[in-house]
């Protein structure tokens, strides 16, 4: 059986490089970014400016029968100015969704962020039914991407998954010892991230906003939807990794 073609935008970034290693044996990976990285070598790669529709459309023209797009490309800075967010996170996100639609792509997995709802008080656990509440323009740009995803799911016959991703980190990060509780609330270890993508890629849901963090003692994001509907079963806990909590062995 031939492998599904899977296109990753922003493939040279941290999450992109993790996914390449995890998915390379099961999918036919097609990669694009502004420039290559060590992990992208040896795979079909296209240089792209996602703010330019012609550049994005060319990526889709370079490949055929793309089943799924994992859209990671964006300016990831919480403090990013509007002058960067507009081309990279607003225009670029639209360009990827529209080019994917025109190319007949079946599914887009969109990397949103916890920042789309991080405007709530820190003692409030956010669930997926609550309105977006960005505390910065970066979060607002990600919330806009979620809305665009819903539009393409409802009106363009495309499955869309929007991932509100927390603080992505190695489980052995020495910074855990001094990490503030705010970060421990939103910890997402590499292994839990990869497990989530495995469950998401196996999903047949038409649309979903999924909270993606580890099994932290206090979870800034309620992950019950992600667990019940996708079968996500994270194993790590930011508080345990920081030495601030010990899970019961019972």
Secondary structure as UniProt FT lines:
FT   STRAND          5..9
FT   TURN            10..12
FT   HELIX           14..23
FT   TURN            24..26
FT   STRAND          28..33
FT   HELIX           38..40
FT   TURN            41..42
FT   STRAND          44..47
FT   TURN            50..51
FT   HELIX           53..62
FT   STRAND          66..71
FT   TURN            78..79
FT   HELIX           82..85
FT   HELIX           86..91
FT   HELIX           92..102
FT   TURN            103..104
FT   STRAND          107..111
FT   HELIX           114..116
FT   TURN            118..119
FT   TURN            122..123
FT   TURN            128..129
FT   HELIX           137..155
FT   STRAND          159..165
FT   STRAND          167..169
FT   TURN            171..172
FT   HELIX           174..178
FT   HELIX           181..184
FT   TURN            185..186
FT   STRAND          187..189
FT   HELIX           190..201
FT   STRAND          207..212
FT   HELIX           224..230
FT   HELIX           238..241
FT   TURN            242..243
//
